[in-house]
Amino acid sequence: MKSWKNNMSSSDEFVKDNITDAEEFSPRIEHHGSGVYKLAENKESDLPADYLRKEDMKIKDVAKKYVMPFLPAKSLMKFRAVSKDWNNWIASPLLSYLQATSFRRLSGYFYQNVDADLQSDPKFLSLDHPSNGVPSPSLDFLPERVKLLSSSSGLLLCQGQEEYYVCNPVTENWKLIPPHQGYHGSDPAVVLAFDPHGNIESYFHIFAAVPLLGQPGVLVEVYSSESNSWKCSSSDCLELEDAIVIGGGFYMKGVAYWNTTSNGVLAFDVKNEITAVLHVPIPRGRSGALTQIEDELSYVTAYNECGDVFIVDIYGGMDMSLRRSECINLGHKRSWRALEENPIVNNGTVSCSVLPCINSGDDMVVIYTTERIYLYHLIGQRVETLMTPGQLTPPPRFIPYTNSLATLHHLNE
């Protein structure tokens, strides 16, 4: 019996100690004697100044906390006019971070003719003009005329006469990148990598596939915004043979990817600094684009089988094998003017290409022809049609873009 009482006593002390520990983190627990503990009501003075209990929340408070982070940047900029409170919240670094991590959908494409003799100013094609857009698509807030190279989570990488610039086209903040070590060329094969998750400081990287002199291979030169410096990776890639790495690469899950002229994909594992070439088994003469589908890298091709029927082939996995093939009817009713201007190739088929695409739970393939852009949603097998902004000849470079408030630090004035 004595033992039983001793055990009860030690048990009571254990409970009391646990409650004491809990009280250090939650002042709402009160002891009412006889082993009874109850939750006490918080006094208003005990709560942070910006804390709102659910029962005190109004619709505007719910919108601020639970809706705004999932909206595109253009919509948020419009809402700054609602009130001073909303303006301050939308301008805050915290919302910029939350929005950059929450809104990941494809908003549209920056496009530009990058021909050496006919380089044009950048333009923007919005997938939903009322909600997605930028104030200056030509990027004229930068100190010089630039060429579009890459994008990542709302940031753009551009090239001037010699320098690289990283900018947010919504906020018009930009950063000049210091000179690199190797020769990158006039149209470099570079990938911008910016992952906002857990990245309060908004650090980003640039990966440049630099050709080796006198050898059929490349080395990867890496820029880190954290150190504001470049370094060369510890390994070279000699598997390319005579293939050339193409600019406008892709970054996801710690790996940078580039297309090559041999329809292979050059991959660079950032953490381990390992390069490899993924060979895509597509027919000779056909080309495609890197796309994110089902949260993994895919290589997608498209061609016009006959009439309005198009075939979309999706390759993926470590062996880049054919994963699925879709037969779709795009209803491509060409105008007489288009017929006269020769958007037709062999056997009366329509020339088309696949555009690189960023997907976030709404997997789709983007197909470009001289007259239209088609968004084919894989899950619902649904087609949306966008008119291209006039005849684009020669075909421009398209850079996928997400409308984000992502913050850049250590800016240039």
C-alpha positions as CSV (number, residue, x, y, z in Angstrom):
1,M,0.0,0.0,0.0
2,K,2.8,2.3,0.9
3,S,4.4,1.5,-2.4
4,W,1.2,2.3,-4.2
5,K,1.0,5.7,-2.5
6,N,4.6,6.5,-3.3
7,N,3.9,5.7,-6.9
8,M,0.9,7.9,-6.9
9,S,2.9,10.7,-5.4
10,S,5.6,10.4,-8.0
11,S,3.0,10.2,-10.7
12,D,1.4,13.5,-9.4
13,E,4.8,15.1,-9.4
14,F,5.4,14.0,-13.0
15,V,2.0,15.4,-14.1
16,K,2.7,18.7,-12.3
17,D,6.2,19.0,-13.9
18,N,4.7,18.5,-17.3
19,I,2.0,21.1,-16.7
20,T,4.7,23.5,-15.4
21,D,6.6,23.0,-18.6
22,A,3.5,23.5,-20.7
23,E,2.8,26.8,-18.9
24,E,6.1,28.1,-20.0
25,F,4.9,27.8,-23.6
26,S,1.2,28.4,-23.1
27,P,0.0,30.8,-20.3
28,R,-3.6,29.7,-20.8
29,I,-3.3,26.6,-18.5
30,E,-4.4,27.2,-14.9
31,H,-4.3,24.9,-11.9
32,H,-7.6,24.8,-9.9
33,G,-6.5,22.4,-7.2
34,S,-7.3,18.7,-6.6
35,G,-5.4,17.8,-9.8
36,V,-7.8,19.8,-12.0
37,Y,-6.3,21.9,-14.8
38,K,-8.3,24.2,-17.1
39,L,-7.6,26.4,-20.0
40,A,-7.8,30.1,-19.0
41,E,-9.0,32.7,-21.5
42,N,-6.2,34.8,-23.0
43,K,-6.2,38.4,-22.0
44,E,-6.0,40.8,-24.9
45,S,-2.7,42.2,-23.5
46,D,-1.2,38.6,-23.7
47,L,-1.6,38.4,-27.4
48,P,0.7,39.9,-30.1
49,A,-0.4,43.2,-31.5
50,D,-1.0,41.7,-35.0
51,Y,-2.7,38.5,-33.7
52,L,-6.4,37.9,-34.5
53,R,-8.5,35.2,-33.0
54,K,-10.7,33.3,-35.5
55,E,-13.8,34.6,-34.0
56,D,-12.6,38.2,-34.4
57,M,-11.6,37.8,-38.1
58,K,-13.5,39.6,-40.8
59,I,-13.6,38.7,-44.4
60,K,-10.8,41.1,-45.3
61,D,-8.6,39.5,-42.6
62,V,-9.3,36.1,-44.0
63,A,-8.4,37.3,-47.5
64,K,-5.2,38.8,-46.3
65,K,-4.0,35.7,-44.6
66,Y,-5.4,32.8,-46.6
67,V,-6.0,34.2,-50.1
68,M,-3.4,36.8,-51.0
69,P,-0.4,34.5,-51.0
70,F,-2.0,32.4,-53.7
71,L,-2.7,35.3,-56.1
72,P,-0.5,36.4,-59.0
73,A,1.6,39.6,-58.5
74,K,-0.5,41.8,-60.9
75,S,-3.7,41.1,-58.9
76,L,-1.9,42.0,-55.7
77,M,-0.6,45.2,-57.0
78,K,-4.1,46.3,-57.9
79,F,-5.3,45.5,-54.3
80,R,-2.8,47.9,-52.9
81,A,-5.4,50.6,-53.6
82,V,-8.0,49.0,-51.4
83,S,-6.7,50.5,-48.1
84,K,-3.6,51.6,-46.3
85,D,-3.6,48.4,-44.3
86,W,-3.7,46.2,-47.5
87,N,-1.1,48.4,-49.1
88,N,1.3,47.9,-46.2
89,W,0.7,44.2,-46.1
90,I,1.2,43.7,-49.9
91,A,4.4,45.8,-49.7
92,S,5.8,43.8,-46.8
93,P,8.7,41.3,-47.2
94,L,6.7,38.6,-45.5
95,L,3.9,38.6,-48.1
96,S,6.6,38.7,-50.9
97,Y,8.0,35.5,-49.4
98,L,4.7,33.8,-48.9
99,Q,3.4,34.7,-52.4
100,A,6.7,33.5,-54.0
101,T,6.4,30.1,-52.3
102,S,2.6,29.7,-52.8
103,F,1.9,31.0,-56.3
104,R,3.8,28.7,-58.8
105,R,1.6,28.6,-61.8
106,L,2.6,29.5,-65.4
107,S,1.5,33.1,-66.0
108,G,2.7,33.6,-69.5
109,Y,5.8,33.9,-71.7
110,F,8.4,36.5,-72.3
111,Y,9.4,36.2,-75.9
112,Q,12.0,37.9,-78.1
113,N,13.7,37.6,-81.5
114,V,17.3,36.9,-80.6
115,D,18.7,36.8,-84.1
116,A,22.1,38.6,-84.2
117,D,20.9,41.1,-86.8
118,L,17.2,41.4,-85.7
119,Q,17.2,41.3,-81.9
120,S,14.0,42.9,-80.7
121,D,12.9,44.2,-77.3
122,P,11.4,41.6,-75.0
123,K,7.6,41.3,-75.0
124,F,5.1,39.5,-72.7
125,L,2.3,37.2,-73.7
126,S,-0.1,36.7,-70.7
127,L,-2.2,33.6,-70.3
128,D,-4.7,35.7,-68.4
129,H,-4.2,39.4,-69.0
130,P,-6.5,40.8,-66.2
131,S,-4.6,39.0,-63.5
132,N,-1.1,38.2,-64.9
133,G,1.2,40.9,-66.2
134,V,4.2,43.2,-65.7
135,P,4.4,47.0,-65.9
136,S,7.2,47.1,-68.5
137,P,7.6,44.0,-70.7
138,S,10.5,45.5,-72.6
139,L,12.5,45.6,-69.3
140,D,13.5,49.2,-70.1
141,F,14.2,49.8,-66.3
142,L,17.5,48.0,-66.9
143,P,20.5,50.1,-67.7
144,E,20.9,48.7,-71.3
145,R,19.1,46.7,-73.9
146,V,19.1,43.0,-73.0
147,K,18.6,39.5,-74.3
148,L,16.4,37.1,-72.5
149,L,18.1,33.9,-71.3
150,S,16.3,32.1,-68.5
151,S,13.7,32.4,-65.7
152,S,13.0,30.8,-62.3
153,S,10.2,31.4,-59.8
154,G,9.4,34.9,-61.0
155,L,13.0,36.1,-61.6
156,L,14.5,36.7,-65.1
157,L,18.1,36.3,-66.2
158,C,19.2,38.6,-69.0
159,Q,22.4,39.5,-70.9
160,G,23.5,43.0,-71.9
161,Q,26.6,43.7,-74.1
162,E,28.8,41.9,-71.6
163,E,27.1,41.7,-68.2
164,Y,24.4,39.5,-66.8
165,Y,21.4,41.0,-65.0
166,V,18.8,39.2,-62.7
167,C,15.6,41.1,-62.2
168,N,12.0,40.9,-61.0
169,P,9.9,42.5,-63.8
170,V,7.0,43.2,-61.4
171,T,8.9,45.2,-58.8
172,E,11.5,46.3,-61.4
173,N,14.3,45.5,-58.9
174,W,17.5,44.2,-60.5
175,K,21.0,43.0,-59.7
176,L,24.1,43.3,-61.8
177,I,26.1,40.0,-61.8
178,P,29.9,40.3,-61.4
179,P,32.1,39.2,-64.4
180,H,32.5,35.5,-64.9
181,Q,35.7,33.6,-65.5
182,G,35.2,31.6,-68.7
183,Y,34.0,32.7,-72.1
184,H,30.3,32.3,-72.3
185,G,29.7,33.6,-75.8
186,S,27.1,36.0,-77.2
187,D,24.2,33.5,-76.7
188,P,25.3,31.6,-73.6
189,A,23.8,28.3,-72.3
190,V,22.8,29.4,-68.9
191,V,20.2,28.4,-66.3
192,L,18.8,30.6,-63.5
193,A,18.0,28.7,-60.3
194,F,15.8,30.3,-57.6
195,D,13.9,28.2,-55.1
196,P,12.0,30.4,-52.7
197,H,11.0,27.7,-50.2
198,G,12.8,28.3,-46.9
199,N,14.9,30.9,-48.7
200,I,14.2,34.1,-46.8
201,E,17.4,35.7,-48.1
202,S,16.3,35.0,-51.7
203,Y,19.6,33.5,-52.7
204,F,19.8,32.3,-56.3
205,H,22.4,30.6,-58.6
206,I,23.3,30.8,-62.2
207,F,24.7,27.7,-64.0
208,A,26.6,28.3,-67.3
209,A,27.6,25.4,-69.6
210,V,30.9,26.6,-71.0
211,P,32.5,24.8,-74.0
212,L,35.9,23.3,-73.4
213,L,38.6,24.7,-75.8
214,G,39.7,22.0,-78.3
215,Q,37.5,19.3,-76.7
216,P,33.9,18.1,-77.4
217,G,32.6,18.8,-73.9
218,V,31.6,21.5,-71.4
219,L,32.4,22.5,-67.8
220,V,29.8,24.2,-65.6
221,E,30.6,27.6,-64.1
222,V,28.4,28.5,-61.1
223,Y,27.4,31.9,-59.7
224,S,26.1,32.1,-56.1
225,S,24.3,35.3,-55.0
226,E,25.2,34.4,-51.4
227,S,28.9,34.8,-52.0
228,N,28.4,37.1,-55.1
229,S,31.0,35.2,-56.9
230,W,31.6,32.6,-59.7
231,K,33.4,29.3,-59.4
232,C,34.1,26.3,-61.7
233,S,32.5,22.9,-60.9
234,S,34.9,20.1,-60.1
235,S,33.8,17.9,-63.0
236,D,33.6,18.2,-66.8
237,C,31.2,16.6,-69.2
238,L,32.9,14.9,-72.2
239,E,29.9,12.9,-73.3
240,L,28.4,15.4,-75.7
241,E,30.6,14.5,-78.7
242,D,29.7,17.1,-81.4
243,A,26.4,18.2,-79.8
244,I,26.0,21.9,-78.8
245,V,24.3,22.9,-75.6
246,I,21.3,25.2,-76.2
247,G,20.4,28.2,-74.0
248,G,17.2,28.7,-72.0
249,G,17.6,25.7,-69.7
250,F,15.5,24.4,-66.9
251,Y,16.0,23.9,-63.1
252,M,14.1,21.7,-60.7
253,K,14.8,19.7,-57.6
254,G,18.5,20.6,-57.3
255,V,19.3,19.8,-61.0
256,A,20.0,22.1,-63.9
257,Y,19.0,20.9,-67.4
258,W,19.9,22.0,-70.9
259,N,18.7,20.9,-74.4
260,T,21.3,19.9,-76.9
261,T,21.4,19.9,-80.7
262,S,21.5,16.1,-80.6
263,N,18.2,15.9,-78.7
264,G,20.0,14.8,-75.6
265,V,19.6,16.5,-72.2
266,L,22.6,17.7,-70.3
267,A,22.0,17.4,-66.5
268,F,24.0,19.0,-63.7
269,D,23.5,17.8,-60.1
270,V,24.1,20.9,-58.1
271,K,24.9,19.4,-54.7
272,N,27.3,16.7,-55.9
273,E,28.6,18.7,-59.0
274,I,28.1,15.8,-61.3
275,T,27.2,16.1,-65.0
276,A,25.5,13.5,-67.2
277,V,23.8,13.3,-70.6
278,L,20.3,11.8,-70.8
279,H,19.6,10.5,-74.3
280,V,16.0,11.0,-75.6
281,P,15.0,8.2,-78.1
282,I,13.1,10.5,-80.5
283,P,13.0,10.1,-84.3
284,R,15.6,11.9,-86.3
285,G,14.6,15.4,-87.4
286,R,12.2,15.9,-84.5
287,S,12.8,18.2,-81.5
288,G,11.1,19.1,-78.3
289,A,11.2,21.1,-75.1
290,L,11.9,20.5,-71.4
291,T,8.7,20.6,-69.4
292,Q,7.7,19.8,-65.8
293,I,4.9,17.2,-65.7
294,E,3.7,15.3,-62.6
295,D,6.5,17.1,-60.7
296,E,9.3,15.5,-62.7
297,L,11.3,16.5,-65.8
298,S,9.9,15.5,-69.1
299,Y,10.9,16.0,-72.7
300,V,7.9,16.7,-74.9
301,T,7.6,16.6,-78.7
302,A,4.6,17.4,-81.0
303,Y,3.9,17.1,-84.6
304,N,0.9,17.4,-87.0
305,E,-0.2,14.0,-88.1
306,C,-2.8,15.2,-90.6
307,G,-5.5,17.8,-90.8
308,D,-6.3,19.0,-87.2
309,V,-4.8,15.9,-85.6
310,F,-1.6,16.5,-83.6
311,I,0.5,13.8,-81.7
312,V,2.1,14.7,-78.4
313,D,4.9,12.4,-77.1
314,I,6.1,12.7,-73.5
315,Y,9.4,11.2,-72.5
316,G,10.6,10.9,-68.9
317,G,12.4,9.0,-66.2
318,M,16.1,8.3,-65.8
319,D,16.2,6.6,-69.2
320,M,14.0,9.3,-70.8
321,S,11.8,6.6,-72.3
322,L,8.4,7.3,-74.0
323,R,5.9,7.5,-71.1
324,R,2.7,8.4,-73.0
325,S,1.5,9.5,-76.4
326,E,-1.5,11.7,-76.8
327,C,-3.6,12.2,-80.0
328,I,-5.4,15.5,-79.9
329,N,-7.6,17.5,-82.2
330,L,-6.6,21.2,-82.1
331,G,-9.1,22.4,-84.6
332,H,-6.4,24.4,-86.4
333,K,-8.5,26.3,-88.9
334,R,-5.9,28.3,-90.8
335,S,-6.7,31.6,-92.4
336,W,-6.2,32.1,-96.1
337,R,-3.5,34.6,-95.4
338,A,-1.6,32.0,-93.3
339,L,-1.9,29.5,-96.1
340,E,-0.4,32.0,-98.6
341,E,2.4,32.9,-96.2
342,N,3.5,29.2,-96.0
343,P,3.0,27.9,-92.5
344,I,2.9,24.5,-94.2
345,V,5.6,21.8,-94.5
346,N,5.6,18.4,-96.2
347,N,2.4,16.7,-96.9
348,G,0.3,19.8,-96.1
349,T,0.9,19.5,-92.4
350,V,1.2,22.5,-90.0
351,S,4.6,23.3,-88.6
352,C,4.5,23.4,-84.8
353,S,6.8,23.3,-81.8
354,V,6.5,22.7,-78.0
355,L,7.3,25.5,-75.7
356,P,9.0,24.9,-72.3
357,C,6.5,24.9,-69.5
358,I,6.3,25.3,-65.7
359,N,3.5,23.2,-64.2
360,S,2.3,23.2,-60.6
361,G,-0.5,20.7,-60.3
362,D,-2.1,21.7,-63.6
363,D,0.0,19.6,-66.0
364,M,-0.2,20.9,-69.5
365,V,1.7,21.0,-72.8
366,V,2.0,24.2,-74.7
367,I,2.1,24.0,-78.5
368,Y,3.1,26.9,-80.7
369,T,2.2,27.5,-84.4
370,T,2.6,30.6,-86.5
371,E,-1.0,31.7,-85.7
372,R,-1.9,30.2,-82.3
373,I,-0.7,28.9,-79.0
374,Y,-2.5,25.9,-77.6
375,L,-2.6,24.9,-74.0
376,Y,-3.4,21.2,-73.7
377,H,-4.4,20.1,-70.2
378,L,-3.3,16.5,-69.8
379,I,-5.6,15.7,-66.8
380,G,-8.9,16.9,-68.3
381,Q,-7.8,16.5,-72.0
382,R,-8.9,20.0,-72.5
383,V,-7.6,22.5,-75.1
384,E,-7.4,26.3,-74.6
385,T,-6.4,28.5,-77.6
386,L,-4.5,31.8,-77.5
387,M,-3.9,33.9,-80.6
388,T,-0.2,34.7,-81.1
389,P,0.6,38.5,-81.3
390,G,0.8,38.6,-85.1
391,Q,3.1,36.6,-87.4
392,L,6.3,35.9,-85.5
393,T,9.0,35.4,-88.1
394,P,11.6,34.0,-87.4
395,P,10.2,32.1,-84.4
396,P,11.2,33.9,-81.2
397,R,12.7,32.6,-78.0
398,F,10.0,31.9,-75.4
399,I,10.8,32.0,-71.7
400,P,8.1,30.7,-69.3
401,Y,7.3,33.0,-66.5
402,T,5.6,33.0,-63.1
403,N,4.1,36.3,-61.9
404,S,5.8,36.6,-58.5
405,L,6.7,39.3,-55.9
406,A,10.0,37.5,-55.2
407,T,12.5,39.8,-53.5
408,L,16.0,40.6,-54.7
409,H,18.5,41.7,-52.0
410,H,21.7,43.7,-52.4
411,L,20.4,45.6,-55.4
412,N,22.1,48.0,-57.7
413,E,21.0,51.6,-57.6
